[in-house]
Amino acid sequence: MKGPVKPKKALGQHFLIDRSIAEKIADALTGFGNYQQILEIGPGTGKLTEHLLVKPWQLFLSEIDEESIHFLLADEKFKHLPHVGDFLKMDLNAFSKGQQFGLIGNYPYNISTEIVFRMLEFRHLIPEMAGMFQKEVAKRLCEGPGSKEYGITGVITQAFYEAEYLFTVNEGAFNPPPKVKSGVIRLKRREVPLTQDYSGFARVVKTAFNQRRKMLSNALKPMLNGKSGAEMPYHDKRAEQLSIEQFEELRTWLWA
């Protein structure tokens, strides 16, 4: 097998080296949604991949680092696994052939939010997602109203997925060690989403949080279209105080 892969800063690579953590991340996928295949994003040197091999699903890998791909292909354990390209660019409908699939990974920090929004775009195919993020991002995805981490990404994600923060991972579990802690989460797609209008809901949430210190009557003034801000639901609240359901109520009022 080839020698170690050099972590590349430009790709946000921090290779997981702790086998017990890798096993716990692999166990975070429950099979919710009855999918038969899983896609691992950023397998790197295969520490997580190794534990996914024993799971009851067909495993696919999404890796853009050529050195990592050659490293995995040179390993007897991994050489049979199909590589499917860049998750952010590939045609996920074609990859899945319309079938449901689970998503997992030690997600590269520099594109982790992009990965989440890509998942949301293809939520009809992805009933469950698990994996590791920078702790701040993981918290942001899972926190509720009133928390300082509660914001755009979490509100939009939780409108379509139930989010659970599972555990924290210390810096020493990686090579090279990142400067921050990491967090492992699990997302399960809601049977009934809390909104049916993704783009409209996202627009309201983004506009509200872009001026999160202002009351909503002021923050959402550009969206009032002649309506009275004083009559708007929760007009005297700030974005961080509203639940997902209240944001949907607000969207409905604005669009009525």
Backbone as CSV, one residue per row, in Angstrom:
resi,resn,N_x,N_y,N_z,CA_x,CA_y,CA_z,C_x,C_y,C_z
1,MET,0.842,-1.204,0.000,0.000,0.000,0.000,0.870,1.244,0.000
2,LYS,0.429,2.299,-0.634,1.182,3.542,-0.689,1.365,4.136,0.700
3,GLY,2.348,5.042,0.794,2.608,5.704,2.061,1.491,6.656,2.445
4,PRO,1.649,7.290,3.627,0.601,8.171,4.139,0.265,9.304,3.179
5,VAL,-0.991,9.728,3.211,-1.451,10.852,2.402,-1.150,12.139,3.157
6,LYS,-0.612,13.116,2.444,-0.315,14.407,3.065,-1.587,15.244,3.151
7,PRO,-1.992,15.644,4.359,-3.187,16.501,4.485,-2.988,17.826,3.761
8,LYS,-4.004,18.258,3.046,-3.910,19.475,2.249,-4.807,20.566,2.847
9,LYS,-4.162,21.649,3.225,-4.879,22.753,3.861,-5.953,23.319,2.945
10,ALA,-5.651,23.376,1.658,-6.596,23.947,0.695,-7.895,23.154,0.624
11,LEU,-7.840,21.865,0.973,-9.032,21.014,0.955,-9.655,20.870,2.345
12,GLY,-9.095,21.566,3.323,-9.635,21.491,4.681,-9.481,20.120,5.297
13,GLN,-8.403,19.408,4.943,-8.244,18.023,5.389,-7.648,17.932,6.788
14,HIS,-8.353,17.253,7.661,-7.860,16.851,8.974,-8.239,15.375,9.091
15,PHE,-7.285,14.501,8.858,-7.595,13.074,8.790,-7.865,12.505,10.183
16,LEU,-8.962,11.805,10.301,-9.317,11.151,11.549,-8.368,9.981,11.783
17,ILE,-7.772,9.911,12.975,-6.840,8.823,13.291,-7.309,7.981,14.479
18,ASP,-8.369,8.398,15.139,-8.884,7.683,16.307,-9.924,6.655,15.853
19,ARG,-9.573,5.382,15.965,-10.453,4.308,15.477,-11.764,4.240,16.251
20,SER,-11.719,4.485,17.549,-12.945,4.389,18.353,-13.934,5.492,17.967
21,ILE,-13.406,6.674,17.662,-14.278,7.766,17.211,-14.864,7.418,15.847
22,ALA,-14.040,6.867,14.970,-14.515,6.472,13.640,-15.656,5.460,13.756
23,GLU,-15.520,4.529,14.674,-16.568,3.516,14.860,-17.858,4.152,15.372
24,LYS,-17.732,5.109,16.290,-18.912,5.789,16.825,-19.626,6.599,15.745
25,ILE,-18.849,7.223,14.858,-19.469,7.984,13.765,-20.212,7.030,12.831
26,ALA,-19.581,5.902,12.500,-20.229,4.910,11.630,-21.531,4.418,12.240
27,ASP,-21.547,4.278,13.555,-22.744,3.787,14.248,-23.849,4.833,14.323
28,ALA,-23.520,6.081,13.970,-24.528,7.152,14.040,-25.611,6.984,12.982
29,LEU,-25.289,6.309,11.881,-26.318,6.015,10.881,-27.188,4.875,11.376
30,THR,-28.502,5.064,11.333,-29.425,4.065,11.871,-30.167,3.278,10.799
31,GLY,-30.098,3.762,9.555,-30.886,3.142,8.489,-32.271,3.737,8.368
32,PHE,-32.525,4.809,9.104,-33.832,5.470,9.048,-34.178,5.841,7.612
33,GLY,-35.336,5.406,7.156,-35.759,5.671,5.790,-35.583,4.486,4.870
34,ASN,-35.047,3.387,5.442,-34.929,2.117,4.697,-34.106,2.233,3.419
35,TYR,-33.036,3.041,3.451,-32.158,3.131,2.284,-31.259,1.892,2.207
36,GLN,-30.772,1.614,1.010,-29.924,0.453,0.778,-28.485,0.837,0.423
37,GLN,-28.235,2.152,0.287,-26.893,2.593,-0.082,-26.518,3.831,0.719
38,ILE,-25.217,3.989,0.950,-24.730,5.164,1.670,-23.577,5.777,0.889
39,LEU,-23.443,7.090,1.042,-22.385,7.833,0.379,-21.527,8.489,1.453
40,GLU,-20.237,8.158,1.454,-19.311,8.803,2.384,-18.605,9.944,1.671
41,ILE,-18.661,11.123,2.268,-17.995,12.293,1.705,-16.629,12.464,2.378
42,GLY,-15.585,12.578,1.569,-14.241,12.824,2.085,-13.654,11.685,2.887
43,PRO,-13.542,10.473,2.325,-13.018,9.329,3.085,-11.556,9.479,3.485
44,GLY,-10.784,10.317,2.775,-9.396,10.557,3.165,-8.555,9.300,3.165
45,THR,-8.128,8.863,4.356,-7.304,7.661,4.476,-8.110,6.434,4.913
46,GLY,-9.421,6.575,4.976,-10.268,5.400,5.164,-10.553,4.961,6.585
47,LYS,-10.254,5.794,7.578,-10.502,5.386,8.971,-11.995,5.155,9.234
48,LEU,-12.841,6.063,8.741,-14.287,5.886,8.877,-14.776,4.820,7.906
49,THR,-14.244,4.831,6.711,-14.633,3.884,5.656,-14.542,2.439,6.149
50,GLU,-13.473,2.165,6.879,-13.230,0.815,7.400,-14.410,0.310,8.224
51,HIS,-14.996,1.190,9.013,-16.119,0.796,9.870,-17.439,0.782,9.106
52,LEU,-17.489,1.484,7.995,-18.698,1.467,7.170,-18.803,0.193,6.337
53,LEU,-17.650,-0.443,6.097,-17.638,-1.664,5.278,-18.478,-2.783,5.891
54,VAL,-18.589,-2.799,7.211,-19.310,-3.886,7.879,-20.803,-3.580,8.027
55,LYS,-21.209,-2.416,7.580,-22.618,-2.039,7.676,-23.415,-2.705,6.544
56,PRO,-24.735,-2.805,6.708,-25.542,-3.575,5.741,-25.942,-2.812,4.490
57,TRP,-25.176,-1.768,4.130,-25.542,-0.945,2.979,-24.414,-0.945,1.958
58,GLN,-24.772,-0.737,0.702,-23.757,-0.582,-0.330,-23.083,0.777,-0.156
59,LEU,-21.761,0.788,-0.141,-21.003,1.989,0.170,-20.384,2.611,-1.081
60,PHE,-20.575,3.921,-1.239,-19.965,4.695,-2.314,-19.122,5.794,-1.680
61,LEU,-18.085,6.221,-2.378,-17.172,7.227,-1.856,-17.163,8.468,-2.741
62,SER,-17.172,9.633,-2.095,-17.034,10.902,-2.806,-15.771,11.585,-2.301
63,GLU,-14.730,11.586,-3.130,-13.437,12.150,-2.753,-12.855,12.906,-3.945
64,ILE,-12.347,14.110,-3.698,-11.776,14.893,-4.803,-10.252,14.942,-4.749
65,ASP,-9.656,14.442,-3.670,-8.203,14.443,-3.544,-7.619,13.204,-4.233
66,GLU,-6.911,13.424,-5.327,-6.368,12.307,-6.107,-5.441,11.428,-5.280
67,GLU,-4.669,12.029,-4.393,-3.745,11.250,-3.565,-4.509,10.303,-2.638
68,SER,-5.601,10.806,-2.060,-6.436,9.952,-1.202,-7.074,8.820,-2.000
69,ILE,-7.543,9.143,-3.205,-8.172,8.118,-4.049,-7.172,7.009,-4.368
70,HIS,-5.958,7.362,-4.759,-4.935,6.355,-5.072,-4.581,5.533,-3.836
71,PHE,-4.532,6.196,-2.683,-4.239,5.509,-1.427,-5.301,4.445,-1.136
72,LEU,-6.565,4.809,-1.296,-7.658,3.880,-1.031,-7.686,2.736,-2.045
73,LEU,-7.431,3.064,-3.304,-7.457,2.036,-4.349,-6.320,1.026,-4.177
74,ALA,-5.251,1.450,-3.495,-4.114,0.551,-3.280,-4.324,-0.367,-2.081
75,ASP,-5.369,-0.112,-1.319,-5.665,-0.926,-0.131,-6.663,-2.018,-0.499
76,GLU,-6.314,-3.243,-0.178,-7.149,-4.396,-0.521,-8.580,-4.239,0.005
77,LYS,-8.726,-3.606,1.164,-10.057,-3.459,1.791,-10.976,-2.550,0.989
78,PHE,-10.370,-1.540,0.342,-11.164,-0.471,-0.246,-11.194,-0.455,-1.772
79,LYS,-10.352,-1.220,-2.414,-10.161,-1.051,-3.854,-11.406,-1.373,-4.685
80,HIS,-12.345,-2.129,-4.085,-13.564,-2.479,-4.830,-14.638,-1.397,-4.728
81,LEU,-14.426,-0.406,-3.846,-15.482,0.578,-3.598,-15.571,1.583,-4.747
82,PRO,-16.782,1.885,-5.223,-16.928,2.834,-6.320,-16.744,4.282,-5.863
83,HIS,-15.980,5.050,-6.643,-15.794,6.477,-6.411,-16.715,7.230,-7.385
84,VAL,-17.474,8.176,-6.844,-18.540,8.770,-7.657,-18.346,10.257,-7.949
85,GLY,-17.222,10.842,-7.524,-16.977,12.234,-7.879,-17.274,13.214,-6.760
86,ASP,-17.382,14.470,-7.134,-17.529,15.588,-6.207,-18.991,15.738,-5.797
87,PHE,-19.275,15.576,-4.512,-20.650,15.656,-4.016,-21.320,16.974,-4.369
88,LEU,-20.555,18.054,-4.364,-21.132,19.372,-4.620,-21.460,19.599,-6.091
89,LYS,-20.932,18.754,-6.967,-21.131,18.961,-8.399,-21.834,17.807,-9.099
90,MET,-21.811,16.627,-8.526,-22.344,15.450,-9.209,-23.868,15.472,-9.291
91,ASP,-24.398,14.735,-10.234,-25.842,14.607,-10.403,-26.331,13.526,-9.440
92,LEU,-26.902,13.949,-8.326,-27.300,12.993,-7.285,-28.505,12.155,-7.696
93,ASN,-29.343,12.675,-8.579,-30.457,11.870,-9.094,-29.928,10.707,-9.928
94,ALA,-28.922,11.002,-10.760,-28.339,9.953,-11.589,-27.576,8.947,-10.732
95,PHE,-26.821,9.446,-9.744,-26.064,8.559,-8.866,-26.982,7.565,-8.149
96,SER,-28.073,8.069,-7.602,-28.948,7.239,-6.770,-29.963,6.447,-7.577
97,LYS,-30.082,6.798,-8.888,-31.119,6.186,-9.729,-32.499,6.342,-9.094
98,GLY,-32.679,7.467,-8.408,-33.960,7.759,-7.771,-34.190,7.044,-6.460
99,GLN,-33.197,6.262,-5.999,-33.333,5.519,-4.750,-32.810,6.350,-3.575
100,GLN,-33.353,6.093,-2.392,-32.925,6.786,-1.187,-31.500,6.361,-0.813
101,PHE,-30.757,7.293,-0.207,-29.429,6.920,0.292,-29.081,7.735,1.534
102,GLY,-28.248,7.144,2.375,-27.770,7.827,3.573,-26.479,8.567,3.273
103,LEU,-26.227,9.626,4.028,-25.046,10.459,3.827,-24.227,10.448,5.109
104,ILE,-22.905,10.307,4.970,-22.044,10.270,6.156,-20.671,10.806,5.787
105,GLY,-19.937,11.277,6.788,-18.588,11.730,6.515,-17.960,12.481,7.674
106,ASN,-16.645,12.584,7.603,-15.892,13.547,8.392,-15.766,14.741,7.453
107,TYR,-16.764,15.606,7.480,-16.936,16.607,6.438,-15.835,17.666,6.478
108,PRO,-15.226,17.960,5.325,-14.204,19.018,5.289,-14.786,20.332,5.812
109,TYR,-14.113,20.935,6.764,-14.645,22.127,7.419,-14.944,23.250,6.440
110,ASN,-14.107,23.388,5.412,-14.245,24.558,4.539,-15.432,24.472,3.585
111,ILE,-16.067,23.294,3.475,-17.252,23.190,2.600,-18.436,22.561,3.329
112,SER,-18.365,22.473,4.651,-19.398,21.728,5.388,-20.788,22.348,5.239
113,THR,-20.871,23.682,5.266,-22.187,24.321,5.111,-22.720,24.110,3.703
114,GLU,-21.829,24.152,2.706,-22.248,23.873,1.322,-22.796,22.455,1.202
115,ILE,-22.191,21.524,1.908,-22.655,20.133,1.886,-24.071,20.039,2.441
116,VAL,-24.322,20.760,3.540,-25.659,20.735,4.146,-26.697,21.295,3.182
117,PHE,-26.399,22.411,2.540,-27.379,22.997,1.625,-27.570,22.146,0.373
118,ARG,-26.526,21.456,-0.045,-26.665,20.505,-1.157,-27.576,19.349,-0.741
119,MET,-27.420,18.870,0.479,-28.295,17.823,1.005,-29.744,18.300,1.020
120,LEU,-29.957,19.542,1.454,-31.316,20.080,1.496,-31.925,20.160,0.102
121,GLU,-31.107,20.493,-0.881,-31.575,20.560,-2.260,-32.071,19.197,-2.740
122,PHE,-31.418,18.131,-2.256,-31.781,16.772,-2.663,-32.389,15.985,-1.498
123,ARG,-33.126,16.693,-0.651,-33.704,16.064,0.544,-34.670,14.941,0.202
124,HIS,-35.258,14.965,-0.988,-36.186,13.900,-1.395,-35.468,12.559,-1.529
125,LEU,-34.126,12.589,-1.614,-33.345,11.360,-1.771,-32.608,10.948,-0.497
126,ILE,-32.509,11.868,0.481,-31.624,11.632,1.629,-32.423,11.667,2.939
127,PRO,-32.889,10.500,3.410,-33.672,10.478,4.641,-32.838,10.643,5.904
128,GLU,-31.525,10.363,5.801,-30.693,10.441,7.002,-29.278,10.888,6.647
129,MET,-28.731,11.720,7.520,-27.352,12.166,7.376,-26.695,12.149,8.748
130,ALA,-25.460,11.687,8.800,-24.698,11.720,10.049,-23.269,12.097,9.723
131,GLY,-22.564,12.593,10.726,-21.161,12.884,10.491,-20.621,13.989,11.363
132,MET,-19.387,14.350,11.066,-18.633,15.263,11.904,-18.400,16.602,11.216
133,PHE,-18.633,17.654,12.005,-18.437,19.031,11.576,-17.571,19.743,12.611
134,GLN,-17.090,20.915,12.256,-16.539,21.803,13.270,-17.625,21.975,14.332
135,LYS,-17.249,21.960,15.602,-18.244,21.955,16.671,-19.221,23.122,16.563
136,GLU,-18.711,24.285,16.214,-19.571,25.466,16.099,-20.652,25.257,15.042
137,VAL,-20.279,24.636,13.920,-21.241,24.369,12.847,-22.230,23.296,13.288
138,ALA,-21.729,22.253,13.948,-22.602,21.183,14.434,-23.654,21.731,15.396
139,LYS,-23.225,22.596,16.310,-24.162,23.213,17.251,-25.179,24.079,16.522
140,ARG,-24.694,24.810,15.519,-25.562,25.699,14.756,-26.679,24.916,14.074
141,LEU,-26.383,23.707,13.649,-27.377,22.879,12.959,-28.421,22.312,13.912
142,CYS,-28.079,22.218,15.194,-28.942,21.493,16.134,-29.642,22.363,17.175
143,GLU,-29.140,23.563,17.403,-29.681,24.385,18.490,-31.064,24.939,18.166
144,GLY,-31.792,25.326,19.228,-33.130,25.887,19.086,-33.168,27.355,19.444
145,PRO,-34.360,27.949,19.470,-34.524,29.379,19.738,-33.853,29.812,21.035
146,GLY,-33.292,31.019,21.013,-32.672,31.575,22.206,-31.187,31.311,22.320
147,SER,-30.697,30.352,21.581,-29.270,30.031,21.625,-28.501,30.974,20.709
148,LYS,-27.272,31.305,21.100,-26.459,32.189,20.253,-26.045,31.478,18.961
149,GLU,-26.062,30.129,18.957,-25.715,29.377,17.750,-26.896,29.218,16.788
150,TYR,-28.095,29.552,17.258,-29.311,29.417,16.449,-29.278,30.442,15.325
151,GLY,-29.386,29.964,14.071,-29.290,30.892,12.966,-29.816,30.302,11.673
152,ILE,-29.399,30.902,10.574,-29.951,30.575,9.254,-29.851,29.090,8.931
153,THR,-28.635,28.538,9.020,-28.422,27.146,8.611,-29.268,26.182,9.431
154,GLY,-29.299,26.384,10.742,-30.051,25.496,11.608,-31.552,25.575,11.391
155,VAL,-32.080,26.787,11.238,-33.522,26.954,11.054,-33.979,26.285,9.761
156,ILE,-33.252,26.540,8.676,-33.649,25.951,7.388,-33.512,24.436,7.425
157,THR,-32.424,23.941,8.002,-32.222,22.488,8.087,-33.307,21.827,8.932
158,GLN,-33.603,22.417,10.087,-34.574,21.807,10.998,-36.011,21.904,10.491
159,ALA,-36.246,22.721,9.490,-37.575,22.731,8.875,-37.842,21.413,8.136
160,PHE,-36.762,20.739,7.752,-36.903,19.509,6.964,-36.325,18.271,7.644
161,TYR,-35.464,18.472,8.636,-34.822,17.354,9.326,-34.859,17.563,10.829
162,GLU,-35.046,16.479,11.567,-34.868,16.525,13.015,-33.381,16.370,13.301
163,ALA,-32.833,17.279,14.097,-31.386,17.332,14.311,-31.027,16.911,15.728
164,GLU,-29.951,16.139,15.849,-29.496,15.665,17.159,-27.975,15.776,17.246
165,TYR,-27.512,16.495,18.265,-26.075,16.582,18.534,-25.685,15.363,19.351
166,LEU,-24.741,14.566,18.843,-24.424,13.283,19.465,-23.247,13.353,20.434
167,PHE,-22.111,13.857,19.986,-20.954,13.944,20.887,-19.881,14.863,20.304
168,THR,-18.987,15.288,21.194,-17.887,16.186,20.837,-16.607,15.380,20.638
169,VAL,-15.785,15.809,19.684,-14.511,15.146,19.396,-13.382,16.149,19.610
170,ASN,-12.385,15.752,20.400,-11.267,16.641,20.695,-10.258,16.702,19.544
171,GLU,-9.428,17.725,19.575,-8.489,18.005,18.500,-7.512,16.856,18.242
172,GLY,-7.137,16.123,19.298,-6.137,15.072,19.180,-6.563,13.855,18.384
173,ALA,-7.821,13.794,17.980,-8.316,12.649,17.202,-7.944,12.766,15.728
174,PHE,-7.250,13.869,15.357,-6.975,14.141,13.943,-5.488,14.358,13.672
175,ASN,-5.142,14.184,12.419,-3.838,14.581,11.902,-4.056,15.384,10.610
176,PRO,-3.629,16.646,10.599,-3.120,17.424,11.741,-4.272,17.823,12.663
177,PRO,-3.984,18.085,13.939,-5.058,18.501,14.845,-5.626,19.854,14.409
178,PRO,-6.937,19.975,14.286,-7.517,21.297,13.984,-7.388,22.214,15.199
179,LYS,-7.654,23.481,15.001,-7.547,24.436,16.107,-8.838,24.512,16.909
180,VAL,-9.842,23.744,16.491,-11.143,23.758,17.158,-11.610,22.337,17.420
181,LYS,-12.559,22.199,18.316,-13.170,20.893,18.560,-14.177,20.590,17.454
182,SER,-14.551,19.334,17.361,-15.521,18.903,16.360,-16.757,18.337,17.046
183,GLY,-17.841,18.252,16.308,-19.083,17.700,16.847,-19.721,16.758,15.848
184,VAL,-20.251,15.657,16.346,-20.923,14.673,15.487,-22.425,14.795,15.684
185,ILE,-23.143,14.853,14.571,-24.591,15.028,14.620,-25.287,13.977,13.761
186,ARG,-26.592,13.897,13.938,-27.433,13.050,13.077,-28.669,13.846,12.685
187,LEU,-29.018,13.787,11.408,-30.226,14.426,10.894,-31.152,13.362,10.327
188,LYS,-32.423,13.404,10.719,-33.433,12.488,10.171,-34.531,13.313,9.511
189,ARG,-34.813,12.994,8.277,-35.799,13.768,7.511,-37.187,13.666,8.147
190,ARG,-37.833,14.803,8.263,-39.188,14.829,8.825,-40.167,14.162,7.862
191,GLU,-41.097,13.424,8.417,-42.137,12.810,7.582,-42.964,13.890,6.906
192,VAL,-43.259,14.951,7.651,-43.957,16.113,7.097,-43.089,17.339,7.379
193,PRO,-42.539,17.975,6.356,-41.694,19.158,6.598,-42.506,20.296,7.206
194,LEU,-41.819,21.187,7.883,-42.502,22.285,8.561,-42.832,23.431,7.619
195,THR,-42.383,23.331,6.376,-42.790,24.269,5.326,-42.825,23.519,4.003
196,GLN,-43.681,23.973,3.106,-43.738,23.390,1.756,-43.066,24.308,0.733
197,ASP,-42.587,25.455,1.206,-41.997,26.453,0.307,-40.558,26.698,0.722
198,TYR,-39.645,25.881,0.207,-38.230,25.973,0.606,-37.668,27.362,0.329
199,SER,-37.820,27.837,-0.901,-37.179,29.096,-1.277,-37.770,30.284,-0.524
200,GLY,-39.100,30.316,-0.381,-39.738,31.407,0.344,-39.377,31.397,1.820
201,PHE,-39.369,30.213,2.421,-39.013,30.067,3.824,-37.567,30.506,4.043
202,ALA,-36.662,30.029,3.168,-35.242,30.373,3.301,-35.040,31.880,3.167
203,ARG,-35.786,32.502,2.274,-35.645,33.946,2.074,-36.043,34.714,3.331
204,VAL,-37.147,34.308,3.953,-37.594,34.970,5.180,-36.561,34.799,6.293
205,VAL,-36.084,33.565,6.452,-35.118,33.269,7.517,-33.822,34.057,7.313
206,LYS,-33.309,34.053,6.093,-32.055,34.765,5.815,-32.212,36.266,6.039
207,THR,-33.325,36.833,5.591,-33.550,38.272,5.763,-33.663,38.627,7.238
208,ALA,-34.349,37.791,7.998,-34.529,38.046,9.430,-33.204,37.986,10.191
209,PHE,-32.401,36.966,9.913,-31.153,36.789,10.655,-30.031,37.704,10.170
210,ASN,-30.144,38.223,8.966,-29.106,39.129,8.485,-29.063,40.417,9.299
211,GLN,-30.169,40.710,10.004,-30.193,41.839,10.938,-30.771,41.335,12.259
212,ARG,-30.095,40.354,12.828,-30.660,39.627,13.972,-30.844,40.491,15.218
213,ARG,-30.187,41.622,15.308,-30.349,42.478,16.491,-31.577,43.380,16.387
214,LYS,-32.135,43.447,15.191,-33.311,44.297,15.003,-34.594,43.501,15.256
215,MET,-35.647,44.214,15.654,-36.953,43.571,15.743,-37.391,43.192,14.328
216,LEU,-38.206,42.167,14.234,-38.579,41.640,12.925,-39.327,42.659,12.075
217,SER,-40.063,43.562,12.687,-40.787,44.575,11.915,-39.815,45.435,11.106
218,ASN,-38.590,45.616,11.638,-37.566,46.373,10.917,-36.724,45.464,10.015
219,ALA,-36.348,44.313,10.519,-35.488,43.400,9.754,-36.174,42.939,8.465
220,LEU,-37.493,42.747,8.540,-38.237,42.231,7.380,-38.955,43.329,6.590
221,LYS,-38.604,44.580,6.858,-39.265,45.699,6.178,-39.225,45.576,4.650
222,PRO,-38.092,45.092,4.051,-38.052,44.961,2.589,-39.042,43.944,2.023
223,MET,-39.609,43.113,2.902,-40.516,42.058,2.419,-41.984,42.366,2.691
224,LEU,-42.262,43.521,3.261,-43.643,43.812,3.674,-44.584,44.087,2.505
225,ASN,-44.060,44.606,1.415,-44.883,44.866,0.220,-46.157,45.642,0.535
226,GLY,-45.999,46.728,1.276,-47.135,47.584,1.581,-47.904,47.200,2.833
227,LYS,-47.632,46.041,3.408,-48.303,45.639,4.644,-47.726,46.403,5.830
228,SER,-48.477,46.446,6.897,-48.047,47.143,8.104,-47.163,46.238,8.958
229,GLY,-45.951,46.728,9.259,-45.053,45.953,10.109,-45.626,45.720,11.489
230,ALA,-46.450,46.667,11.954,-47.041,46.543,13.294,-48.045,45.405,13.362
231,GLU,-48.598,45.001,12.207,-49.582,43.920,12.180,-48.942,42.552,11.898
232,MET,-47.671,42.568,11.611,-46.975,41.323,11.296,-46.851,40.455,12.547
233,PRO,-47.090,39.137,12.426,-46.884,38.253,13.577,-45.464,38.389,14.115
234,TYR,-45.326,38.447,15.428,-44.017,38.487,16.096,-43.195,39.721,15.705
235,HIS,-43.884,40.800,15.365,-43.207,42.008,14.880,-42.241,42.583,15.908
236,ASP,-42.517,42.347,17.210,-41.667,42.906,18.257,-40.634,41.910,18.777
237,LYS,-40.474,40.784,18.056,-39.477,39.766,18.424,-38.249,39.914,17.533
238,ARG,-37.159,39.269,17.958,-35.972,39.157,17.119,-35.920,37.738,16.541
239,ALA,-35.159,37.604,15.455,-35.123,36.324,14.740,-34.768,35.149,15.650
240,GLU,-33.811,35.351,16.545,-33.333,34.243,17.382,-34.379,33.755,18.390
241,GLN,-35.485,34.512,18.536,-36.526,34.126,19.488,-37.606,33.242,18.869
242,LEU,-37.633,33.137,17.548,-38.728,32.414,16.878,-38.402,30.934,16.669
243,SER,-39.408,30.110,16.831,-39.275,28.691,16.508,-39.399,28.503,14.999
244,ILE,-39.111,27.298,14.535,-39.242,26.994,13.102,-40.697,27.218,12.669
245,GLU,-41.623,26.732,13.487,-43.046,26.860,13.162,-43.473,28.324,13.071
246,GLN,-42.911,29.153,13.933,-43.252,30.585,13.906,-42.683,31.266,12.666
247,PHE,-41.515,30.832,12.227,-40.976,31.362,10.966,-41.894,30.996,9.792
248,GLU,-42.440,29.802,9.831,-43.360,29.391,8.770,-44.652,30.206,8.832
249,GLU,-45.123,30.486,10.041,-46.312,31.333,10.212,-46.045,32.722,9.624
250,LEU,-44.835,33.227,9.858,-44.436,34.518,9.344,-44.375,34.511,7.815
251,ARG,-43.791,33.450,7.262,-43.731,33.320,5.791,-45.137,33.320,5.192
252,THR,-46.032,32.587,5.809,-47.411,32.489,5.312,-48.076,33.869,5.316
253,TRP,-47.870,34.634,6.395,-48.460,35.967,6.489,-47.882,36.897,5.424
254,LEU,-46.589,36.837,5.224,-45.936,37.727,4.249,-46.383,37.435,2.832
255,TRP,-46.671,36.163,2.574,-47.028,35.748,1.205,-48.541,35.791,0.960
256,ALA,-49.298,36.034,2.009,-50.764,35.982,1.879,-51.278,37.140,1.012
